[in-house]
Amino acid sequence: MKSHFSSLPISYKLKYIITVVSAMALLIASLVYVIAEVFNFQRGLIERITIISDLIEDNIGPSLALDDSESAQRLLVTLHNDSAIMGAFLYQTDAVKPLAQYISQHNKATLLAPIVIDDWKQLKTQQYHFKMNSLEFIKPLFYDNDQIGYIYIKTNLNSLYDNIFFYLKIALCVMSATIGVAFLLSIKLQQRISAPIISLANTMLQVSKAKDYSLRVVKNDADEIGSLFDCFNEMLGQIEERNDRLANYNEELEQQVVTRTMELSTANTDLHLAIEDANKAKDIAESASQAKSEFLAKMSHEIRTPMNGIMGMAELLICSELTKKQQKYTLTIQNSADSLLEIINEILDFSKIEAGHLKLEKIQFNLHLILGEITDFFDERAKSKGLVFYSFLSPELPTMVIGDALRLRQILSNLISNAVKFTDKGQVVISTAIIKECDNEFLIRFEIRDTGIGLAKATRGKIFESFTQEDDSTTRKYGGTGLGLTISKQLVQMMGGDIGIESQLDKGSLFWFTILFTKSELVVLPALLSVQNKIEDIHSLDINILMAEDNLVNQDVTSYMLELIGAKVTVVEDGNLVVEALSKQNFDIILMDCHMPNMDGFDATRSVREYENNHPTRKMIPIIAVTANAMIGDRENCLASGMNDFISKPFKKQALYNILKKWLPNSGQINQTTILSTNLVSNDVHNIILEEKALEELSSLNSSEKPDILDKLLNLYMNKIPSQIEELYQANIDKDPEKIFKISHNVKSSSATIGAVQLAKLAKELEALGRSGSTENTEQLIKDMTINYQQLEPLLKKYLTNY
């Protein structure tokens, strides 16, 4: 269409433009009028329905208040005189079905009573919605200044469409006549413009073909077209002059091309030399990066090996009989070693992130359990400083997610450790919330708020930079490398989130970060996974262990740890001696150092597996890699060589015992004594199933006149919930979604009141299903509610006993 129009003569274009512009002006005017008519009709219809609803409100008060449906019905029937009203429905305030209704004869088969929604209860004035073919009008009704119900009126828009169709017919006739007149006028008027332009075009065509720049056009008018003629004639004169000058320029240009070609050749030679230098620099940088990675691996091994001896001996020494002063010295050694190991790990993590070698895991884990363990870990440290320390988990927080649990723990530990470290009085609070949810992902926000020293505005911008703290005095007073926040920021960004800080000097800080987790299809009740904290005592373990280790300190440390549980340990210092020891004696497990003289642990493991293949009657022995390396790929190398598992130096006694228990041929040989920490049970379960803070708020309602309000509330709740759950089972059998909606709504409200957040959440999901009229998946939700209440009831009874 566009190419066809561009090829038309200018006379035709002018005729079409004049005609089309006239038609469009008339069309726009018609549309504006139609739109104005629509708005006027809507405003008039709303005013009419408002008057009708006001009349009904003035007369319906006693009927609604006394539940008189017959009187209300007679009042609504009077609406049949208005043909636009399709139907009207009267509701009492708390009812879900109408007290009275009117439906016109034309709509009895199609119009149903609307479902009362929660939004109606929030209305303080009338509300209306226009749809394609109708108007829906909802208004709260008041009687003696009390809201007694709602009225819902639905009207059709037939009159509006009839008026629009009538006007369009008239507009079509007027438009046809106008277009015809405009076309006739354009034929006469366009010649005044097109004739001079056509003359100019013919002259330009002659100049183009003959290359005769002496031709000129004759000017007839003094308008813009006349000015165009003058410019065209002037242009022809300039072209003649420039043609003469161009011939002279050609010779100069040829000389310049020769000169520039020589300069370009020289520049190309310089560029090739620069590229060679850049490639050499790139090779040097890659070699430096490789050397850096190798240096980190070697330093990791060389530092961690003596660290294992220091930490292991300190742990064993604490278990022995010591004076108070010796215990103090030993604890100082152990704490210093832990701090040094933390610094080493931060530097290695920073180097791995910087080199792009850090890989994130995508595993399924219990988010509630991770948060509970971290809270428990820092709880004692915070209380020792006199701080109030607690965490709040959002009731909507998922239990199972998919992500990197280790790195989440590392970020939280860094931020919580800083909050406790830099807070001398007040509180440290951890909170969580879901800020975004899509089909298969959660974006979860974590906050750590403290009342510590805070940060100045100038410092906040650089707090996440490497090796940075607020100032030198902070480093001297509190210690640290300044890498924790840098590593945390880089880990958060790798996990699809962001991190930030809000702080005021001497008033405290709020560190927050977000992480994108993948949803897990596995649903687990969180309270079942973190009910107790186990402390294991392993003893009397009658097993033979072969330890391949060339470091004397590590030999002693590991041997002492194993002897404490009654194990018999054989030590060899070289990988060549491992197979020789196997040929002389049977062993239950092998602890294999990866780096030894003559033959390392990888080759020694391959030799053991080859020896076992050549002796089919011998059982395969579990081999545990023991190495000070912590670089990427170490674990994969160990498993690829035939080892079964991996433990990194320095390790503690419990970590060694745990991995032994995992791989021993009969784990029943290990006697375990489990000690339940009642404080940890209560705090962890309350955070997930019962929010104790809600009970404390309820207890504040007690007074001297009514000292047992909380007792009555909880006993009433425990007496009522079991029967309501039974009713839910029956309603599910009867396929009655309305009954499920009512009961679950009641359970949700009462559970939220006493702090049963998990049960309230399940009831909310069940309520939504009942409201939608569906009974699909309701049975599983009712079962989950039953299990949750079975866990909740003993906690409530225990609270009443302690209270």
N, C-alpha and C positions, 0 to 999 in steps of 0.2 A: 504493500500500500504506500509506504514511504517513498520507495524508488519510483513508483508510478506517478506520484504527485510531483516529485522533483523533475520529471521529464516533461511535464506539461508546459505549454506556453504561458507567459506571465499574464496574459489577458484572462486565460482560464483560471489561473491561480487567484487573481483578484476577485473574479466572480464567485468562486467557491468560498473564499475567505469571508467576503461580505455576507453571503448567504448563511454560512455556518455560524458566524458571530451573532447574527440576528437570532438564529434558532436557539443558540446556547443561552443568550440573554433571556429569551422568553421561557426556556426550560428552567433556568435557575429561579426566575421569578415565580414560576408555578410551584416549584419544589419548596421555596420559602413559604409560600402561602399554605401549602399542604401541611408543612411541619407546624406552622402557627396554628392551623386548625386542630391538629392532633393535640398540641399542648393545651389549647383552650378547652377541647373536649375532655381531656384527662382532668384538668383543674375543675371543670364543672361537675364531672362525675364524682370526684373525691368530695367536693362540697355537698353534693346531694346525698352520698352515702353517709357522710359525717352527720348530716342533719337527721337522717333515718336512725343512725346508731344512738344519737343523743336522745331522740324521742323514746327509743327502746330502753335506754338506760334510765330515763326518768320514770318509766312505768314498770320496769322488770325487777326492781330492787326487792320488794317483798316476796315475789315468786322465787327468786334465787335463794334468798335467805331462808325461806320456809320449805325449800325443796319442792315447790308446787310446779310440777312439770305441765299439768293441764293448762294452767293460767298462762305459763310461758309459751306453750304451744299455740294458744289462741292469739296471743300477741304477734307471734311470728307469721301466722297465716295471713295477716293483713298485708304482708309484703307482696301478695300475688297481683296487686294492682300495678306494680312496677315490672314491666316485661323484661327489663334489663337484668333483674336480680335472678341469678340461677339458683341460689340457695343461701340459707343462713342457719347458723348453729350456735346454741348457747351452752356454755360450760360453766360449771362451778369451779371454784379456785383449785381444789385438790383433785378434781375428777379427771379421768381420761376419756370418758364417754360423754356425749352431749346430754344436757338435761332436756332440751327441746330442739327441734330442727324444722326447717321449711325447705323443700326442694320443689322447684317449678315443674310443671307437667312435662316440659321438653327435656328435662335433665335427670329424671328419676332413674333412668337406666345407667347413667354414667357417673353421676356425682355421689361421692361417698364422704362420710364425715372425716375431717382431717384428724391426724394424730396430734395430741398435745405434746409439744416439745418444751424442753427446759427454758428456751429463750423467751417463751411467753411469760414465764414467771418473773422475768426481769423487766417487763414492759411497765412503764409509768404513764405512757400516753399511746395514742393510736399509731398503727403502723400499716402500711399498704405496699403491695408489690404488683406491678403491671407485668403480665405475661403476654404471649402472642395473641391470645384470643380472650383474655379475661383479666379482671382485677380482683386480687385477694386482699381483704381488709380485715385487720385484727385490732380489737380495742379492749383494754381492761375496763371492767364495769365497777363502779363504786356505789356504795350505799351508806349514808351517814359517815362519809370519809373513810370507810373500810372497803378494801377490794373484796368483791364477792364473786367475781367470775370474769369470763371473757365472751365476746361475741365475734364470730367469724362470718363474714359476708363475701360471697363470690358473685360478680356480675360479668355479663358478656359485653363485647365491644362491637356489636352488630351495627349500631347507629353510626359509629365512627367510620367503619368501612363503607357503609352505604354513601355517606357524604363524600368520602374520598373518591369513590368510583364515579359519582355524578360530576364532581369537579374535573376529573381527568378527561371525561368525555368532552366537556366544554373546552378544556385547554387544548385537546388534540385538534379540534376544529379551528380554533384561533391560530394555533401554530401552523397548520397547513396553509391558511390564507396568508399569514405573515411571511412565510418562506417564499411563497410565489411572488409576492410584491417585492421582496428584497432581491430576488433573483433578477427580475425585470429591471429594477433600478441599477443593479450592478453592471448590467450589459452596457448601459449608457455612460455610467460614470468611469468605468475602468479605462476607457480610451484616453482620457486626459493624462493618465499615468503611464500606460503601457506603450503608447506610440513613441515618445522620446526614447524610452529605454530600448525598444526594438531597434530604433535607428542607431543608437550607440552600439548595440550588440553586432549589427551588420558591419559597422566600421571596424570594430575590434577583430572581426573574423577576417576582413580584408588585410589588416595589418599583419595578422598571424600567418596568413598563407603567403603573402607577397614579400614579407619582411621589409615593407616600405613604411618607414617611420616618419615620412614627410606628410602623410595623410592627416586631416583634422576633421572633427565633427562640428556641425553648425549649431550654435546655441540659440534657442527660441524663447525660453522662459528664464526668469531670474530666481527660481526656487532652488531647492536642494538638488534637483536633477540638473539644472543649469550649472550649479557649482561643480557637480560631478563631471560635466562636459569640460569645464575649464581645467579641472585637475587632470583629466585624461589627456587633453591637449598638451598640458605642461609636462606630463610624464613622457609623452612621445618625444618632446624636445630634449629632455634629460637623457633619454635612452640614446638618442643620436649622439649626444656629446660623450656619453660613457663608452659607446662602442669604439670611438676613436682612442680613448684612453686605455681601453682594455687590451688593445693590440700591443701597447707599450709595456703593460704589466706582464704579459705572457712571457716575454723574454726574461724579465727579472725573476719571475716565479720559477722558471726552469733552473736557473742558477741556485736559487734557494733550496730547491728539492735535492740537488746534488749535495749541498752543504749539510742539510739536515739528515740525509741518509748516512753520511759519514759519522755524524754525532750519535745517531741511533745505534749504529754498529758498536761504537765505543761503549755506550750505555748498556747494551746487551752483554758485552764482555764483563763489565763491572757487576751486573746482576747475577751472572753465573757464579762469579767468585763469592758474592754475598750469600747465595744459596748454599754453596759448599761450606762456608763458615757456619751458617745456621744449622746444617745437618750435623756438622762436627759438634756444635754446642748441644744439639738434641741428644746425640750419642753420649756425650759427657754427662748430661742431666739424667738420662736413663740409667747410666752406670752408677751415678751417685745415688739415685733412688734405690737401685738394687743393693748397693752397698749399705744404704741406710736400713733396708729391711733385714739384711743379713746381720747387721750390727745389733738391731733390736732383738732378733731371735737369739743371738749369742749372749747379749746382755741379760735377756730374760732368764736364760738358763743359768748363767753365772751368778746372778743376783739371787734367784729363787732357791738355788741349792743351799747356800749357807743360811738363807732365811728359814728354810725348812728345819735346819738344825737348831737355830735359835728359838723358833716358835714351838717346836716339838719338845725340846728339853725344858723350856719354861712351863709348858702345860704339864709335863710329867713331874717337874719339881713342885708345882702347886699341889699336886695330888699327894705328895709325901709329907712327912711330919716336919714342920718348920716352926721357928719362932715367929712372933708377930712381925719383927723387923725383917726377917728373911722373907716372909710372905709379902711384905710391902715391896721389898727389892724385886722379888720375882714378878709381882703384878706390874711393876714399873717396866720391867723388861718386856713382858708380854704385851702391854699396851703400846709401848714404843714400837715393837715389832709389827703389831697390827696397823699402827699409823704409817709405818714405813711401807708395808705391803700395799696399803690403800693408795699411797703416793705413786708407787711403782705401777699399780694397775691403771691409775689415771693417766700416767704418761704413756703407757702402752696403748690404752684405748685412744688417746688423742692422736698418737702416731698412726694407728691403724685407720682411723677416720680420715686423717689428712691424706694418707696414701690411697684411700678408696678401697681398702681391703676388708672393712668391717661389713659383715653380712647379717641381715636381720632374719630371725626365725619367724615362721608362720605356723604356730602351734595353737591348739585349743587349751585354754586354762581357765581356772576359776578366779574371776576378778575379785570377788568378795574375799576369797581366801588370801590372795596376795595382799590386799589392803589391810586385812586383819592381822596378818603376820608382821607387816611393817609397823603398824600401830603398836602391837605388842612389843616389838623390838625397841622402839624409842620411848615406850611408856615409862620404864624405870629410870632412864636417863633424865627425862623431863621432870619426873617427880622428885629426883634427887636434888634438883635445882629449885624446888618449890613452885614449879609451873603447873598451871591447869592445862591438861593435854587430853584432847578427845577428837574423835572423827565423826563425821556425819555422812552416811551413804544415802543418796537419793533413792526413794522407794522404786523409782522407775529404772534404776541401774541394773543392766543385765547381769546374770550370774556367770554364764559361760560365754567367753568371747574368743576370737582367734587373733593372735598377734605375737609379739615378742615379750613374754613375761619377764625374762631376765633383764632386758633393757628398761622396761617399765619400773621394775624394782630399783634399778640403778638410779633412774631419774628421781623417783620419789625419795630414795635414801639420801641423795645429794641435797635436795631442797629441804627435807625435814631436818636433816642433820644441821644444816646452816641455820634454820629457824631456831632450833633448840640451842645451838652454840651461841648465837648472837642475841638471845633473849635472857635477861637476868631476872625479870619479874613479869607477872601477867600470865599470858596464855599462848598456846600454839594450837590452832584448829585446822584440821584437814577436812575438806568437803569435796563432793563430786556432783556432777549433773550432766545429763544428756542435752547437748545444745543443737544437735541435728541428727536426723535419722532418715535413711533412704532404704531402698529395697533390701540390700544385704550388708549395710555398713552403719556403724554408730560413730559419731564424733563426740567424744566424751571430754569434759573439762574437769581438770583437777586443780584445786586451790589449796595453798598452804599460807595461812595468815598468822602473823605473830605480832607481839607488842614489844619487839626488841629495839635495837639502836636505830634502825631505819637507815635510809640512804639520802644523801643530798641530791638535789635535782641534777647537778652537773655530773654526778657519778653514775646515775642510772643508765645513761646512754652507753657507757663502756663496761658495764658490769659483766656482760657476757663475752668480753674479749679474753683471749688467752693470757694466762698468768696475771690476771688483773684482780685486785681487791680494792676496797674503798680508798685506803692509803697505807703507808708503811706501818703506821701504828696498829692498824687492824691486823696486818700480817704478824706483827710481833706479839700482839696480845692473844689472838685467837688461833694462829697457825693456818696451814693450808697452802696449796700450790696455786690457787686461783684458776685451776683447770676444771673444777667440778661443774660450774655453770656453763662453761664453754662446751664441754662434752654433752651436758644435758640439752643445750640448745641444738647441737648438731644431731643428736639422737632423735629429739622431738621432730625436727624437720624431716629426717629420714623416715619417720613413722607417720608422715602426712599431716602433721599438726604445726602449732606455733607456740611460742613461749613469750611471757612478758612479765613486767613488774609494775606495781603501784606502791609507792613508799613515801613516807615523810620522816625527816630527820627527828630522832628521839621519840617517835610515835609508833613505829612499827612498819612492817612491809607485808605486801600480798604478792606472792609469786604464783602465777597460774600457767598452765600449759594445756594444750589439747592434743589428743591422739586419735587417729582414725583406726577403729577396730572392725574386723569382719564379723558378721553375726554367726553364731554357732547354732546348729540345729539341735544340739543336745541341751535339754532343760534339766537342771539339777537344783533341788532345794538347797540353798546356800548353808542353812543351819546344819545339814547333815554332813557337810564336808569340813566344818571347822568347829566341832563341838568340844574338842579337847586338845591340850598341848601335851605331847608325850615326851617323857624323859626316860631314855632306855639305859638299862644297866646290863651289860653283856659280860658274862663270866663263865668259867669252867668250859672252855671251848677246846675240845680234844681233837685238834687237827694239825697236819703237817704243812708248813708253808715254806716254799723256796723263794728266797729274795735275791735278785740279781741287782747289786748296787755297788758302785766303786767308791762312793764317798763314805768315809768312816763315820762322820757325824750322823749322816742319814741312816747308816746301818744301825748305829746305836739307838737313835730316836725311834725308828720303826720297830726294831727288835723289842725295846722296852714297852712300846704300846701293845705289841702282840703278846708279849709275855704276861701282861696284866689280865688277859682273857684266857690264859692257860695254853696258848698255841705254842707248838714247837717250831722253831725257825732255823732254817739252814741258809747260810749266807755265802754267795759266790761273788767275786769281784769282776768277773769277765764273762762276756756272752759265750765264749768258747766252753766255759765250764758248766753251762746250764744243762746241755744234753748229757754231759758226763755224769752230773748229779742225778738226772732222771734215770739213767741206766742202773744206778746203785740203789735207789730208794723211790718209793711211791709218794707223791705229794698230792694234796687236795687243791692247792691253788698256787699260782706263781705271780709274784710281784716283780715286774720287769722294768728296770730303769732304761730309758731310751738311749742315753748317751753314755757309753762305756768304752774303755780302750780295747784295741784289737778287734772286737766284734760288738757292734752296737745292739740295742734291744730289738730293732726291726729284723736284722739278720738272724739274731738268736731265736726270735719267735718263729721265723720261717724254718729254721733248723728243727725246732721242737715239733712243728706241725708235720714236717717231713719224717721225723723219727716216729711220730704216732701213726702215720700212714704205713710205715714199714713194719709196725708192730700192732696189727689190728686188735689183738687181745687187750691192749692197754686202753683205758678210757681217755677221752680227750680232757685235758686239764684247762680250766679257765685261766687266762693270762690277763692280768690287769696292768696296763701301762702306767708307770710312775715317772713323770717328767716335770722339769721346771719350765719347759717351754710353754708359752701362752699365746703364740702367734697363730694366725689363721691357717688352717690346713693340718695342724698337728693332730687333732683328733681323727681326721680322715686318714692320715698316714698310718696311725696306729691300727685302726680297724682294717685298713687294706692289707697290712702285713700279717693279719691273722689273730690279732689281739681281740679280747672280748669287751673290754671296757677301758676307761681312762680316768685317772685322778691326777690333779695338778698339784705340784709342790708350790708353796708349803701347804700342808693339809693338817687338820686337827684330828684328834682321836676319834670323835664321833663320825666324821666323814669316812675315815678308814674302816671303822666297824660297819657302817652302813653298806659300803660297797662289798665287804666280805660277806655280809648276810645275804646280799643280792645274788652272789655267785657260788656260795657253798653248795655242795651236792645235796645237803639236807639242812634246810634252814631251821628245822626243829631243834637242832643241837644248841641253838642260841636261846638262853633263858632270858626273858624280858620281864622287867618290873615296870609297870605303868603307873605313874603318879599323876593324878588329875589336879590341875591348878584351878581351883573353883573361881578365882577372880577372873581368869581368862575365859572360863566358860560363860560366866554371866555377861561380861562385857561384849564378847563376840556375838553371842546369841541375841542379846538385846539390840545390838546395832542392826541385826538383820531381821529378826522376827518381832521383837518387842522394843519399842523406843521408850526407854525408861524416863526420858525427859517429859513425855506426855503424862505419865503417871505422877511425876512430881508436881506438875502443874495442877492435876486434878486434886492431889492431896492438899494443895494450898486452899482449896475450897472449904476444908474442915474448919469448924469454929467450936466455941465452947458449947453452943446450943446444939450443934449437929457435928459431933466429932467423928462420926463413922460414915461420912459420905462416900469416900473412896471404897471402903469395904462393901457397902451396899451396891455400888456401881459394878464392881468386879464380880461379885457373887451373882448379881442379876445377869450380867453378860455371860458368865459361865453356865448359868442355868438355861439361858435362852438360845445360845448359838447351836448346841447339839440338835435341838428340836428343829431349828431352822434349816440345818443341813439335811436332816431327814426329809423335811418338806421339799427341799430342792431335789433330792433323789426322786421323790414321788412325782413332782412336777415334770421332771425330765422323762419319767416313764409315761406320763400322760401327754407328753408333747405340748405342754402349756407354756409358751414363751412369756405370756403376760404375767403369770404367777412367778416364773423365774425372775423376771424383771423386778417385781415388787419385793420379793424376799431378798434377792441379792443387793438391791438398793439399801434395804434396812441393815443387812450385814455390813455393807461397806461403810455406812455412816457410823454405826456403833463401834466397829473395829478401828476406824480412824480416830475416834474420840479417845479410846484407851491406849492408842499407840501401837496397835497390831498392824504394822504397815504392810507386811507381806500378805496377810489375809485380806486387808482392804484392797490391795492391788488386784488379787485374784477375783474378789467380788465385783470390782469395777469392770473387769473384762467380761465376767458373766452377765452383768447388768447390761452392757452394750449389746451382747448377743440377744438377750431377751427383748430389748427395745427394738431391735431390728426384725424381730419375729422369727428368728432362727434358733433351732435347738441343736445345730451341728457343732460338735466339739464341746458341748456343755457338760457331758458326762465326765470327761477328763478334768475339766476345771473344777467340778464338784469334788472329785477324788483328791485333787491337789489341795483344795480347801480343807478337806477332812484331815489329810496328813499334816498340814500346817497347823490346824487347831490342836491336833494331838501333841505337837511340839510346844505350842503356845500355852496350853492349860497348866502344865507343871511350873512354867515360869511365873504365871500369874499367882498360883498358889504359894510359890516360894516367896514372891514379893510381898504377899499379904502376911506371911509368917514373919519375915524380917521387919516388915513395916509396923 
